[in-house]
Amino acid sequence: MAASWDGSNDPGSQSDDSFHFERLHIEPIYDAFVCPLTKQVMRDPVTLENGQTFEREAIEKWFKECKESGRKLVCPLTLQELRSTELNPSMALRNTIEEWTTRNEAAQLDMARRSLNMGSPENETLQALKYVQHICRRSRSNKHNIRNAGLIPMIVDMLKSSSRKIRCRALETLRIVVEEDDENKVGTGLLELLAEGDTVRTVVKFLSHELSKEREEAVSLLYELSKSETLCEKIGSINGAILILVGMTSSKSEDLSTVEKADKTLENLEKCENNVRQMAENGRLQPLLTQLLEGPPETKLSMAGILGELVLNNDVKVIVARTAGPSLINIMKSGNLQSREAALKALNQISSCDPSAKVLIEAGILSPLVNDLFAVGPNLLPTRLKEVSATILASVVNSGEDFDSIPVGPDHQTLVSEDIVHNLLHLISNTGPAIECKLLQVLVGLTSSPTTVLSVVSAIKSSGATISLVQFIEAPQKDLRVASLRLLQNLSPHMGQELADALRGSVGQLGSLVKVISENTGITEEQAAAVGLLADLPERDLGLTRQLLDEGAFLTVISRVIAIRQGEIRGARFVTPVLEGLVKIVARVTYVLADEPDAIALCRDHNLAALFIELLQANGLDNVQMVSATALENLSQESRNLTKLPELPPPGFCASIFSCFSKQPVITGLCRIHRGRCSLKETFCLYEGQAVVKLVALLDHTNASVVEAALAALSTIIDDGVDIEQGVLVLCEAEGVKPILDVLLEKRTETLRRRAVWAVERLLRTDDIAYEVSGDQNVSTALVDAFQHGDYRTRQIAERALKHVDKIPNFSGIFPNMG
């Protein structure tokens, strides 16, 4: 067979191949068939006046050259001068050549068919494929002959060859076979053949092949196939085809022509709706957006439906919001119910990240959303769509925008206008759990902003909805409970007493909160919200604290604090706010020590003073350190009342008569500060608990609130009712004098300066300290500044401090002595 193909397997150029195959004949070739000029078999033979025959195209070219060069018109073969350029078609010869060509090509096709099998040598198979390419290029009608000869399935089989060259040549051959428009492909029946079986699937597999040549040929073939709408659907139905093509268009490792062919193939595949969906799912959104914006109504509806089902990353959501947001909003406002549903679902998809939500706000989404939620009569949305509208509104409102200036109604109302909030509260009380949850999330968003929270608080108070909102704490749906807890937590700084009063009732919501906190399931969002709510309620509400004591809530909270500190409970997302909230709840009990014996018993039984001292060292948790220091301040203030003073024996008979016998007995083991018997656990003494050093360490904290709390706690050991001189000595031993002076010098906040002036005045009552400080001009300047610019009480204390360092004479009496 190799001899039959007459030559080696060097493919050469396309013209070389044509020259080779033109001379490859099965039947003998006659000299009369060959043009003297081209040396090839003639297709359109014509005869001159001297009887010589040539290929029409060749002799016409000869005549043209003669004319242009000014030469005489002569026969190129005999050089005989010609009188005329008339060409007479040689029909008989032409018919004979065509019959001979048909027989020859049939024989050659048979040779090719016998070479296209897995058992043939590689060079024969390659030559056979090359011959098929040759005859397809020579005449479109030859494709009919190839199909009839059964060569198409055989070429497809070559795609499974182990030879890379054969696979590439087979892909190239199939491309050449189908390189026509759809009409011609259908006419030859090639479309039907390629659509059958796994041919297209096999071609698609080559897209992910490691060899770039095979990928290139596969893409080129798919591009030709994709010109047919029938095969577009077939290509798109193959798993991974569109994904790979989309990847190739953005690949930096592919050849530029391959990237372009992949892109053009995808453009052809856009004719099928399902392909557009797949492209969007794989990051090629533009076809979907284009059809959504420019397509007919039914196409827009379909594209909006697809968009509503896609899972998009946040960057893509922003792009879609900018491109298609206004169009979707218009459909939502004016379309029929089916169109509105599709638009709402698409908007729901793209509104779920803050940047895209802000884009939709600018596009005017708020007004139609509010209208959909509040509409009645013929414009009333079905419940399922109201839920979608509520979901979008919740996403939009939680985007961080300020909604007090964005109009949503005809009378320049905003989302935080009283009547709008009243309507939201009414809907919350009269719809199903799903919509209730989303509307509560809307209120969560509105109360998360300092610019809008007060308006919402005012509307809630005027509507009397507090108790209704509190009741959602016991809802059976977890999402609804979490939303209500988050809302109440946002409201608590502004209406804490109202919430505390509502929770203290006998309905049981307080117990429900405690139950949520006690659930041993790690740390959930619901637990974090419940802890946050309880932590933010007024800490001095004695009734609430008593109820928490009665229900054993503090025991639960204390155990949770200890478990978190010991690493027994994990939950990276919420662990910090939950620990802060739990510590704040425990600290509540220190505010009612004077009025509630059970609170003192709880602090003693669980050694809360030691717990708070340990929490002072919770580095990085500023709120925990601040609350713990404040709790220690409260406990230390109660130490004066709890310290057991020594019982002195009554004087004897002689001592009562003779003073020389009245010497007082020496009692050891007394607290230096409280002059009685103290302990950390029983009387909460900071000195006995070695807390002073730890509190002093917090005086150089970067957070002014932590410094203020630590200084307040330290101030209790130099306050009235204790041995101030000994308290000052304890501070000296803890190296606390200089940090307190530094706090005064830093002047970080007015509150901190006021506390520092008070503490420094107490320190300066000790002569040694006063003598040292009197030489420090900075301290004197700070005291003078407080004396001149502080409030009345601070100026009075600063005056006394300046007297201690002899900066103001003792007889000045600028301020009356108020003790």
Disulfide bonds with the S-S distance in Angstrom:
none
